[in-house]
Amino acid sequence: MADGLRLILLVEDDPDHELLTIRALKKSNIANEVRVAHDGAEALDLLFGDNPIQPQVILLDLKLPKVEGLEVLRRIRENERTRMLPVVVLTSSDEERDLIRSYQIGVNSYIRKPVNFNDFAEATRQLGMYWLVLNECPPKS
């Protein structure tokens, strides 16, 4: 995608969750390009490397190898170019400290992954509809 305005960055290390998320987005007729980072270091490279992407929304897992999700979120919020990107934590963590810390750092939304596929698909559909259709993103800097 040339301008990346409709790009989704999915940061997910679990292949099953990656597959379910992409499947749920497609099932909801959300045809946006999805780039997947399989760990925090890969996500940071996609966002800050030689050819940085500018996704419309970032779906960020917290429990990641190499660089944890909270550190990825902190780096996104510290950078002028990525500071206003919508970031949705999509996690299986039910630890209250993760939720609190995510909002302290500046996450836009925190969603616990439902265990049941139908519930997961519905949550992903609503997430996609809101962040990719209804939400107005900040202008590119």
Solvent accessible surface area in square Angstrom, and as a share of the most:
residue,aa,sasa,rsa
1,M,121,0.54
2,A,114,0.89
3,D,70,0.36
4,G,7,0.07
5,L,89,0.44
6,R,119,0.44
7,L,7,0.04
8,I,1,0.01
9,L,0,0.00
10,L,3,0.01
11,V,1,0.00
12,E,3,0.01
13,D,53,0.28
14,D,47,0.25
15,P,97,0.61
16,D,94,0.49
17,H,51,0.23
18,E,34,0.15
19,L,117,0.58
20,L,47,0.23
21,T,1,0.01
22,I,40,0.20
23,R,136,0.50
24,A,0,0.00
25,L,4,0.02
26,K,140,0.59
27,K,137,0.58
28,S,19,0.12
29,N,137,0.70
30,I,12,0.06
31,A,101,0.79
32,N,30,0.15
33,E,63,0.28
34,V,37,0.21
35,R,89,0.33
36,V,28,0.16
37,A,0,0.00
38,H,86,0.38
39,D,16,0.08
40,G,0,0.00
41,A,40,0.31
42,E,64,0.29
43,A,0,0.00
44,L,14,0.07
45,D,93,0.48
46,L,27,0.14
47,L,0,0.00
48,F,57,0.24
49,G,23,0.22
50,D,143,0.74
51,N,133,0.68
52,P,64,0.40
53,I,22,0.11
54,Q,30,0.14
55,P,2,0.01
56,Q,13,0.06
57,V,1,0.00
58,I,0,0.00
59,L,1,0.01
60,L,0,0.00
61,D,10,0.05
62,L,5,0.02
63,K,101,0.43
64,L,14,0.07
65,P,62,0.39
66,K,165,0.70
67,V,33,0.19
68,E,108,0.49
69,G,0,0.00
70,L,35,0.18
71,E,57,0.25
72,V,0,0.00
73,L,0,0.00
74,R,81,0.29
75,R,93,0.34
76,I,0,0.00
77,R,36,0.13
78,E,101,0.45
79,N,53,0.27
80,E,126,0.57
81,R,74,0.27
82,T,0,0.00
83,R,104,0.38
84,M,124,0.55
85,L,12,0.06
86,P,6,0.04
87,V,0,0.00
88,V,0,0.00
89,V,0,0.00
90,L,6,0.03
91,T,0,0.00
92,S,75,0.48
93,S,9,0.06
94,D,110,0.57
95,E,63,0.28
96,E,120,0.54
97,R,172,0.63
98,D,10,0.05
99,L,53,0.26
100,I,80,0.40
101,R,108,0.40
102,S,0,0.00
103,Y,109,0.41
104,Q,121,0.54
105,I,26,0.13
106,G,28,0.27
107,V,9,0.05
108,N,72,0.37
109,S,24,0.16
110,Y,25,0.09
111,I,40,0.20
112,R,105,0.38
113,K,20,0.08
114,P,41,0.26
115,V,157,0.90
116,N,80,0.41
117,F,52,0.22
118,N,105,0.54
119,D,79,0.41
120,F,6,0.03
121,A,12,0.09
122,E,71,0.32
123,A,24,0.19
124,T,1,0.01
125,R,91,0.33
126,Q,99,0.44
127,L,9,0.05
128,G,0,0.00
129,M,75,0.33
130,Y,103,0.39
131,W,27,0.09
132,L,10,0.05
133,V,91,0.53
134,L,123,0.61
135,N,34,0.17
136,E,158,0.71
137,C,50,0.30
138,P,45,0.29
139,P,115,0.72
140,K,107,0.45
141,S,113,0.73
